Structures are given as structure tokens and as C-alpha cells.
Amino acid sequence: MALHERWAKIIISITLKKLKDALTDLLPILIVIAFFQIAVLRQPLPHIEEVLFGTVLVVIGLGLFV
């Protein structure tokens, strides 16, 4: 295996771990917001596609900058 392939595997591994950690950090907040929206306000989540896209961007941002 060439040196650049090993470095690529290391970088991908580190990046995936950071993204998983960011999602793990964000998940309790998402659960509380969804519970409050559905159980307390008794309304569906508005614009769910936009919310999910924003959530993905937040996870990527946390993974890259934290």
C-alpha cells in the first residue's frame, strides 16, 4: 500500500470519527426540540427537509471546527 493511500485512510478515519462525535453531541438537543415541538406544541416539524439539511450542515460544521 502506498504512503498516500495510508494517509487517505487515516484522514478519512479521523474525519468520520469527528462527524460521529458531532452527531452524538447534537443528538440530545435534537431529541428535546423534536419532543417539545410534537408533544408540547402538538404541531408537526415545519419544513422538515430544510431542518434536516440544516442539521447536516451543523454536524459537518461541528465536526470540522470542534
Stockholm file with secondary structure:
# STOCKHOLM 1.0

chainA/1-66         MALHERWAKIIISITLKKLKDALTDLLPILIVIAFFQIAVLRQPLPHIEEVLFGTVLVVIGLGLFV
#=GR chainA/1-66 SS CCHHHHHHHHHHHHHHHHHHHHHHHHHHHHHHHHHIIIIISCCCCTTHHHHHHHHHHHHHHHHHHC
#=GC SS_cons        CCHHHHHHHHHHHHHHHHHHHHHHHHHHHHHHHHHIIIIISCCCCTTHHHHHHHHHHHHHHHHHHC
//
